């Protein structure tokens, strides 16, 4: 049980901390828009890493499932 909670806490920390690091609040202008003068960080650069991690996780899970089925 402790191992599952530790993995859950670590996963949530990594996911939420990355959102907080890259999220930026724009400046409130006179017309009410929240537009920032500074350029924001695009998320498109990180999508390839997410796709690679998803493929590796799917491969690992599928391999583990196949091993359990043969036993």
C-alpha positions, 0 to 999 in steps of 0.5 A, a space after each residue: 500500500 505504501 508503494 502505491 501511494 508513493 508512486 501516486 504522490 510522485 506522479 502527481 507531484 511531477 505532473 502538477 509541478 510541470 504545469 506550475 512551472 510553465 503556466 504564466 499569467 498574463 498582464 491585465 490591460 486597460 480593455 480587460 484582456 489578459 494579454 502578456 507582453 512576454 512570449 509564453 512557453 509553447 507546449 508543443 515541444 513537450 508532446 514528443 516526450 509525452 508520446 515516447 513515454 506513453 509508447 514505452 509505458 504501453 509496451 511495458 504494460 503489454 509485455 507484463 500482461 502477456 507474461 502473466 497470461 502464459 503463467 
